[in-house]
Amino acid sequence: MLKISNLQKKYPNFSLQCDLEIAPGEIVGLVGKNGAGKTTIFKACLGLINKDEGDIQFFDQQLSSKLKQDIGVVLADSSFSGYLTIKDILAILQSSYQQFQQTKFLEYCQRFELPLNKKIKDFSTGMKVKLKVIVALSHGAKLLILDEPTTGLDVLAREDILDLLRLFMMEDENRSILISSHIASDLEGLCDRLYMIDKGKIIFEETMDTLLNDYAILKVSESQYADLDKNYILKQQHTDFGYELLTKEKSYYLENFPQIVIEKANIDKVITMMVKGE
């Protein structure tokens, strides 16, 4: 669906280098702190900024006007003119997308209580986010590229959006999604695989099942650390009580070191350890 090979983009104070791939039927998450390079990747993929090097292919082809019909996009820093209404946007969408699904679009607007005649500038932040997601879902896209699509939404509205994304995938087993989010729980319940980016480089790639089932945080004292088998330690941080250690071999340490504290890892903790750990 999407293959990024040796993508490079250089700015005076930032440099991006990225390889990333999404298969048909897959939901892939992209995580990293602000400024890590997530939005730069999305914009380079969509041709909104020029890349310095590398190759980006959608459906085994270079991006074209025709292929854009098959891609639904939500960008964190883009929106419709505040002086338009949803009724105004309808006409734009009908002329822009050959397979625009007006009935589905209006059903979504009703479901999320978005007024058709109210100017976008008078929408709340959450309403604006919902509108962008609805547009991405309403023109027969095969691939969604979503940059922080649940930002500004309360927990119930976020779950509604996530349910729509799950339905999008259920309707066609060959569809795919690339999504970034600062809300780890959204990705844990949605994604098949996760990429982590830091300072413009991919530093971690793993399936979500493996991350949630096999990764763990070991909490050990100084003496326990000295006696510990460290062959399966990925990252470590010194703490007031000793060390916190990230491992992918939770079962090994459960079996061989039952005396130490072993906690299940989540996305937030893995990010922290991968970025700040030694």
N, C-alpha and C positions, 0 to 999 in steps of 0.2 A: 504493500500500500504506500509506504513512504520509506525511502532509503537515503540517508545522509552520509556521505563519504568524505572524510577529510575537509569538512566545512571550516573555513578560516575567515575571520573578520577582525581587523586590527583598528583600534582607536588609540589616541595618544596615551590613555591611562588604562586601557583594557584590551585584552586579546582573547578571541574565541577560537577554540579548536575542538571539533565535535564529530563523532561518528555515532549514528543512531539509526535503528531500524524498527519498523512496525509491520507485523504480518497481518494478513486478512483475519478478521475475527478476534483481534487482540485490542485490549485497552492498556495503554502504556502511560505511566505517570512520570512526570519530570519535576524533580524537587531541587531546591537550593535556596539559599538566602537571597534577599533583594540584591540585585546587582551581580548575581552569579553568572547570568547569561541566558536565562530561560527565554525572555522576550526577544532577545537578539536572535536566537535560533528560530523562533516562530516567524519573525519578520523576514529573516533571510530566506526561509522556506517559501514564503508567500511572495517573494520578489519586492517587498516593501523597502528593503535596503539591499544594496549591492554587496555580494560576497567578494572576498579577495581571492579565495581559492576554494576548490572542492566541487562536488557534484551532488545535486539534489534531484531525486526522481520520485514522481508520483505515479503509481500504477505502471512502473517501468518506463516512464516517459518524462521528458522535461515539462515543466509547468507551462501551460498554455491557457488562453482564454476559454477554450473548450473544456479543459480539465478543471478549471475553477468552478464550473457548474457542479462538479461532484465533490466539492470540498466545502464543509460548513465551518465558519470561523467565528470565534469570539476572542477579541483582544482586549486586554485590561485597560488600555489607554485610548480606545476608539469608541465612538458612539455616534448616533444620529444627531442631526441638527436639532437644537432645542426648540426651534420654532415649528417643527413638524408635529403632526399628530399621527397616530397609528393608521388612520384612514389615508393620510398622505403617503405614509410608508408603503401601504398596500400597493399603490400604483407603481412605486419604484421597484418593489420586489417582483411584481408581475412582468415588468419590462426587463428586469435583470436576469431572471432565472426561468429557463424554459420549462422546468418541471415544478414551478412554485405551487405549493399545495395550500390554496387559500382557505379551504374548509378546515384543514388541520391547524393552520395558523390562527384562525379566529377561535377555534375550540381551545387552543392553548391560552389565548388572551382572556377568554372567559374563565378558564380554570384558575388563572392567576390574578383575576380581577383587575386587568389592565384596561382603563377606559379608552375607547376608540377616538374620542373627540378632544381629549385633553392634550395640551402641548407637552412634548417630552421634557422641556425645561422644568415643568412643574411636577414631574415624576420624582418619587423618592429614589435614593440610590439603589435600593433593592428592586424597585420596579424597572429601572433602566437595565439592570443586570438580567432580569428575567426576559425582557424584550430581546436583548441580544442573543440569548440562548434560544428563544423561540424561533427567531429568524434562522439561526443555524440549523435547526431541526426541521424546517418547513419547505425545503426545496430539493428533497430527494438525494441528499449528500451520501456518499459512500465512506467518506473519511471526515471526522470532526477534529479540528485543531482548536483547543480551548485553553486560553490563558487566564487562569484565575476565574473560572466561570461562576463560582459561588461566593465571591467576595461581596460583602455588604448584605448578605442574606442571613436571616435568623435560622435557627436549627431546623424548624419545620419547612421553611421555604427551600433550604439547602437539600433536604431529603426529597422534596418534590422534584427538584432539578435532577438529582441523582437517579430517581426512579425513571424520569424521562430518558436519561442516558442509557439505563439498563434496557428499557423498552426499545430504544433505537437499535441496540445491539441484537435483541431477541427477534426483531422483525426481519433481519437478514444476517445470516451467520458470516457473511463475507465483509461486513462493515468493520471499521476500526475507529479508535479514538486515541488522540494524543492530548493529554491534559496536564496542566500544572496547577498546583494549589498549595497554599500555606496551611491548609487544614488537613492534617495527617489522617484523621479518621475518615474523611471523605475518600481518600485514595485507598486506604486499607480495605474498605468495603466495596471497592469498585474495580481496581486495577489488577491486571494479570502480571504485569512486570513493571519494574521501577528503575529509572535512571536518576542518578544524583549528579548535579553539576556544582562546581566550586571554582571561582576565579577563572571562568571560561573553559574549564576542562571537565569532561565526564570522569568522575572519580569512583563511581560505583554503579553496577548494573546487576540486578537480581530479580528472580521471580518473586511475586508477593507471597506465594505459599512457602517458599524456602525462607524468606525473610521472617515471616511471622512464626514459623514452626521450628526452624533450626538455629536462628540467631539468638544470642542471649547476652546479658550483662553479668559478668562475674564481679562480685564485691569481696575483696580479700584484704586481710591485714598485711602488714609488712612481712611478718614471718610466713604467712600462707603464700604470699607472692614469691618468696625465696624458694619454697618447696614445689611450686606449681610447674607443671609441664606447659611451656609457653609456645609450643610448636603450632598451636591452633589459635593463637591470639592475633587478631587483625589490628587492633588499636588499643591504646591504654592511656589512662589519665591518672595522675597522682592526686589523691584527695587527702583530707584531714585524717581519715581513718586508715588509709592505705592506698589501694588502687581500685579503679573501675576498669574492667577489661571487656572488650568486644570480641566475641567469638562466633563462628558459624557452626561450631561443633558442640551444641548444647548437650546432646546426649552423651558425648564422650566425658564431659566434665561432671554430668550428673552421676554417671556410673563410677568414675574413678576418683572423684573428689567430692563425696557427699557432705563433707563438713563445711564447705564454703557456701556462701549465699549466691544463688543463681536466679536471676530475674529474666522474665521474657522481655525481649527487645521489641520496641515499636519504631515506627518511622522516625519520629522526632529524636529518639535517643540514638538511633543509628546515624542520623545526620550529624548530631552533635559530636559523636565519637569519631566519625570519619573526617570531619572538618577540624576539630580541635585536638583530637587524640594524636599521640606520637606513634 
